[in-house]
Amino acid sequence: MKKNMGTWDRRLRVSVALLFAILYFAGVITGTWAIVLMIVAGVFLLTSIVSICPLYSMLGINTCQRRQK
């Protein structure tokens, strides 16, 4: 698959995932919301690592910058 996530998009996803993890481990969020947000955080981290978002592919979105020649 072709990469479809730019640097700022990846950084934003990692930041949100870290925020969710901090809220979870600090005990601010609990129960079902905690589980849902930790799953979302895991998906954000995974998609950031591989630079591919399946939802972006389905919607035709690409946040990668084009290289100038």
Backbone as ProteinMPNN parsed JSONL, in Angstrom:
{"seq_chain_A": "MKKNMGTWDRRLRVSVALLFAILYFAGVITGTWAIVLMIVAGVFLLTSIVSICPLYSMLGINTCQRRQK", "coords_chain_A": {"N_chain_A": [[0.835, -1.186, 0.0], [0.341, 2.288, -0.555], [1.853, 5.042, 1.078], [-0.081, 7.37, 2.917], [-0.152, 9.356, 4.79], [0.912, 12.378, 6.159], [3.681, 14.104, 7.8], [2.838, 15.96, 9.821], [0.295, 14.99, 10.355], [0.827, 12.446, 11.357], [2.26, 13.147, 13.679], [0.268, 14.51, 15.115], [-1.562, 12.429, 15.582], [-0.015, 10.717, 17.212], [0.338, 12.406, 19.403], [-2.307, 12.7, 20.318], [-2.835, 10.048, 20.99], [-0.979, 9.699, 23.065], [-2.039, 11.526, 24.903], [-4.527, 10.275, 25.474], [-3.528, 7.942, 26.684], [-2.229, 9.002, 28.937], [-4.427, 10.123, 30.289], [-5.803, 7.759, 30.834], [-3.985, 6.232, 32.466], [-3.702, 7.971, 34.575], [-6.077, 7.75, 35.757], [-8.22, 9.309, 35.105], [-10.067, 8.76, 33.103], [-12.302, 6.046, 32.992], [-13.699, 2.715, 32.921], [-15.941, 1.83, 30.259], [-15.433, 3.942, 28.468], [-12.704, 4.299, 28.828], [-11.646, 1.928, 27.781], [-12.477, 2.105, 25.097], [-11.16, 4.497, 24.283], [-8.49, 3.736, 24.636], [-8.254, 1.738, 22.721], [-8.639, 3.282, 20.416], [-6.378, 4.898, 20.701], [-4.38, 2.974, 20.339], [-4.849, 2.256, 17.65], [-4.325, 4.727, 16.438], [-1.573, 4.972, 17.041], [-0.523, 2.722, 15.676], [-1.243, 3.246, 12.98], [0.214, 5.558, 12.642], [2.823, 4.682, 12.823], [3.13, 3.026, 10.551], [2.433, 4.778, 8.573], [0.127, 4.674, 7.067], [-3.269, 5.043, 6.583], [-6.144, 3.262, 6.626], [-8.778, 4.257, 6.412], [-8.37, 6.76, 5.245], [-7.492, 5.858, 2.756], [-9.829, 4.668, 1.729], [-11.449, 6.926, 1.527], [-10.038, 8.487, -0.192], [-8.164, 10.339, 0.666], [-5.12, 12.093, 1.127], [-2.455, 13.077, 2.981], [0.209, 13.382, 2.642], [3.102, 15.228, 1.751], [3.958, 16.426, -1.428], [6.868, 15.665, -3.228], [9.11, 17.991, -4.518], [10.52, 18.42, -7.736]], "CA_chain_A": [[0.0, 0.0, 0.0], [1.053, 3.546, -0.671], [1.722, 5.891, 2.252], [-1.03, 8.456, 2.704], [-0.157, 10.229, 5.967], [2.031, 13.3, 6.245], [4.372, 14.214, 9.084], [2.028, 16.641, 10.84], [-0.811, 14.1, 10.669], [1.369, 11.404, 12.225], [2.57, 13.755, 14.982], [-0.995, 14.784, 15.78], [-2.107, 11.153, 16.048], [0.795, 10.253, 18.352], [0.03, 13.293, 20.529], [-3.632, 12.34, 20.836], [-2.692, 8.736, 21.622], [-0.305, 9.913, 24.353], [-3.015, 12.173, 25.781], [-5.454, 9.239, 25.928], [-2.81, 7.058, 27.604], [-2.025, 9.743, 30.192], [-5.724, 10.185, 30.976], [-6.122, 6.416, 31.324], [-3.115, 5.824, 33.569], [-3.925, 8.883, 35.697], [-7.361, 7.4, 36.341], [-9.221, 10.324, 34.767], [-11.103, 8.046, 32.38], [-12.439, 4.667, 33.461], [-14.813, 1.961, 32.372], [-16.069, 1.613, 28.821], [-14.74, 5.027, 27.761], [-11.265, 4.043, 28.898], [-11.344, 0.856, 26.832], [-12.651, 2.641, 23.742], [-10.094, 5.454, 23.99], [-7.209, 3.026, 24.516], [-8.269, 1.085, 21.405], [-8.405, 4.356, 19.453], [-4.97, 5.278, 20.848], [-3.596, 1.92, 19.695], [-5.013, 2.394, 16.204], [-3.587, 5.93, 16.053], [-0.135, 4.668, 17.074], [-0.205, 1.772, 14.611], [-1.311, 3.919, 11.676], [1.309, 6.527, 12.588], [4.077, 3.948, 12.596], [3.202, 2.532, 9.172], [2.091, 5.918, 7.706], [-0.997, 4.32, 6.202], [-4.569, 5.043, 7.241], [-7.107, 2.618, 5.733], [-9.921, 5.143, 6.195], [-7.923, 7.74, 4.251], [-7.466, 5.175, 1.457], [-11.205, 4.509, 1.264], [-12.011, 8.234, 1.223], [-9.196, 9.158, -1.181], [-7.44, 11.439, 1.315], [-3.68, 11.917, 1.2], [-1.855, 14.241, 3.628], [1.642, 13.416, 2.341], [3.548, 16.327, 0.91], [4.569, 15.985, -2.682], [8.266, 16.083, -3.392], [9.322, 18.848, -5.678], [11.673, 17.998, -8.538]], "C_chain_A": [[0.879, 1.248, 0.0], [0.814, 4.393, 0.585], [0.794, 7.054, 1.955], [-1.135, 9.404, 3.905], [1.104, 11.083, 5.992], [2.596, 13.367, 7.658], [3.501, 14.849, 10.151], [0.856, 15.766, 11.279], [-0.352, 13.002, 11.629], [1.67, 11.953, 13.619], [1.301, 14.039, 15.782], [-1.602, 13.498, 16.35], [-1.337, 10.607, 17.249], [0.496, 11.097, 19.586], [-1.315, 12.948, 21.156], [-3.57, 10.992, 21.547], [-2.01, 8.859, 22.98], [-1.237, 10.582, 25.358], [-4.001, 11.151, 26.335], [-4.788, 8.31, 26.936], [-2.587, 7.74, 28.954], [-3.326, 9.814, 30.983], [-6.108, 8.834, 31.559], [-5.293, 6.054, 32.552], [-3.218, 6.753, 34.781], [-5.269, 8.608, 36.364], [-8.458, 8.414, 36.055], [-10.381, 9.687, 33.999], [-11.116, 6.596, 32.842], [-13.59, 3.991, 32.721], [-14.754, 1.804, 30.864], [-15.338, 2.678, 28.026], [-13.235, 4.791, 27.746], [-10.861, 2.982, 27.881], [-11.414, 1.375, 25.4], [-11.505, 3.583, 23.384], [-8.726, 4.787, 23.879], [-7.131, 2.263, 23.191], [-7.993, 2.117, 20.312], [-6.94, 4.789, 19.5], [-4.068, 4.246, 20.176], [-3.657, 1.996, 18.181], [-4.241, 3.607, 15.703], [-2.091, 5.656, 16.021], [0.265, 3.75, 15.923], [-0.216, 2.452, 13.247], [-0.204, 4.96, 11.538], [2.637, 5.85, 12.28], [4.211, 3.528, 11.141], [2.88, 3.616, 8.141], [0.979, 5.621, 6.712], [-2.272, 4.296, 7.036], [-5.586, 4.419, 6.286], [-8.333, 3.492, 5.448], [-9.586, 6.216, 5.165], [-7.938, 7.112, 2.859], [-8.874, 5.04, 0.893], [-11.821, 5.839, 0.835], [-11.189, 9.023, 0.202], [-8.436, 10.35, -0.623], [-5.958, 11.094, 1.36], [-3.08, 13.181, 1.801], [-0.346, 14.291, 3.449], [1.965, 14.623, 1.476], [4.179, 15.759, -0.345], [5.982, 16.51, -2.775], [8.399, 16.896, -4.649], [10.577, 18.416, -6.403], [12.403, 19.19, -9.071]], "O_chain_A": [[2.006, 1.242, 0.495], [-0.306, 4.449, 1.092], [0.86, 7.656, 0.883], [-2.097, 10.164, 4.018], [2.218, 10.575, 5.864], [2.058, 12.765, 8.587], [3.425, 14.34, 11.269], [0.465, 15.795, 12.446], [-1.048, 12.67, 12.588], [1.373, 11.305, 14.622], [1.27, 13.829, 16.994], [-2.098, 13.491, 17.477], [-1.937, 10.093, 18.193], [0.41, 10.567, 20.694], [-1.445, 12.908, 22.379], [-4.19, 10.816, 22.597], [-2.412, 8.202, 23.939], [-1.222, 10.237, 26.539], [-4.286, 11.154, 27.532], [-5.404, 7.929, 27.931], [-2.743, 7.11, 30.0], [-3.337, 9.596, 32.195], [-6.673, 8.763, 32.651], [-5.84, 5.617, 33.565], [-2.858, 6.362, 35.891], [-5.566, 9.17, 37.419], [-9.512, 8.384, 36.69], [-11.541, 10.036, 34.22], [-10.064, 5.994, 33.056], [-14.346, 4.633, 31.992], [-13.685, 1.664, 30.271], [-14.692, 2.372, 27.023], [-12.573, 5.062, 26.743], [-9.848, 3.126, 27.197], [-10.522, 1.117, 24.591], [-10.937, 3.478, 22.297], [-7.886, 5.236, 23.098], [-6.055, 2.154, 22.604], [-7.212, 1.865, 19.395], [-6.328, 5.021, 18.458], [-3.096, 4.611, 19.516], [-2.645, 1.823, 17.502], [-3.577, 3.538, 14.669], [-1.408, 6.061, 15.08], [1.283, 3.979, 15.27], [0.699, 2.256, 12.447], [0.267, 5.215, 10.43], [3.47, 6.397, 11.558], [5.286, 3.656, 10.555], [3.043, 3.384, 6.943], [0.898, 6.238, 5.65], [-2.347, 3.618, 8.061], [-5.864, 4.993, 5.233], [-8.865, 3.457, 4.339], [-10.411, 6.545, 4.313], [-8.348, 7.754, 1.892], [-9.089, 5.274, -0.297], [-12.618, 5.885, -0.102], [-11.597, 10.105, -0.22], [-8.1, 11.274, -1.364], [-5.585, 9.945, 1.601], [-3.179, 14.252, 1.202], [0.318, 15.145, 4.037], [1.2, 14.99, 0.584], [4.851, 14.728, -0.309], [6.254, 17.663, -2.44], [7.873, 16.542, -5.704], [11.583, 18.085, -5.776], [13.404, 19.039, -9.771]]}, "name": "protein", "num_of_chains": 1, "seq": "MKKNMGTWDRRLRVSVALLFAILYFAGVITGTWAIVLMIVAGVFLLTSIVSICPLYSMLGINTCQRRQK"}
